[in-house]
Amino acid sequence: MERHFCESQICRTYEAIFAQPVTRDLEWTAFVALWNDLADFVVESGEELTVTIQGRCEVFCRPSGGWVSTEDVERAREALVAPQPHEGFETAT
């Protein structure tokens, strides 16, 4: 099967979340943009980002250095695996 490569920032962020080993250089702004595109409901207030996707709710804390923690990347993976992948994306296996 041919793998689909995409050039958008959202796609690169999605692929970074599923990269092995876990990425340590995912910017918070790209992470928020991904959720704004894929999630059913997103609220960013103060230091928290609340995301609802397919009935699952996750709360991520804004990192002080601007880089998403590996723990939050792993939680994002779990939240993104439950629903069907966004059209044009493939999850890493």
N, C-alpha and C positions, 0 to 999 in steps of 0.2 A: 504494500500500500504506500502511495506517495505521501510524504509528510508535508503539511501545509505550513509555509513560513509566512509570517506577516510582519509588516514593517511598522505598524502603529505602536505608540507608546503603551497602550492598554495591552496589546498582545505581548509585547516584550516583558511587561510587568507580570502578566499571567504566567508566561514561560519561566521567568525568574523564580516565581513562587514554587514551581515544581522542579526546579533544577536540583541536581545532586552534585556535590553536597549542598546543604542549605545555604542559600545566599546570605551574605552579611553586608551587602551594599545596595539594598533596596531603599530608595528614597521615600520618605513619608508622603510627599506630594503625589508621587506616582501610585503609591498604595491607595491613597484616598480616591484618586481618579479612577482606578480599577473598580473599586466598590461602587462609586457613583454610576459607572457604566453597567455593572453586572447585578448589583443587589436590588431587591425589591424596595427597600427602604433604608435610607442612610441619614444619620444625624451627626453632625460634627459640632460639638459644643465644648468650648474650653480645651481641656486636655484629653478629651475622649472622643472616639469615633464609634458610634453604635451602628451596627450593620444587621439587617434582617434579610436573609436569603432562604427561600423555600421553607419558611416557617422557623428557621434557626436564627437565633439572635447571638451576636458576638459583640463584645465591647473591647476595643483596642485602645491603649493609652499612647498618646503622642510622645514619641521619644525626644529626650532633651537634645540629642545630637543630630536629629533629622533623619536617622537611619532606623528602619524597622528592625526590631529584635528578632533573633532566630526563633524564639518562642512564639511570637506573633505570626511569623511566616508559617510555622508548623500549624498553628490554629487556623490560619487562612486556608491552608491546604485542605484541612478537614472540612471546613465550611464549603469549599468549592467542589469537593468530591461528591457530596450528597446530591446536589442538583445535576441536571444534564449540563455538560459543558456548553459554553456560549458558542454560537455558530462560528466556525472558522478556527476554533482552538482545539488542540489535542492535549490531553494530560499526559505527562511522562509516566512510563511504566517501568 
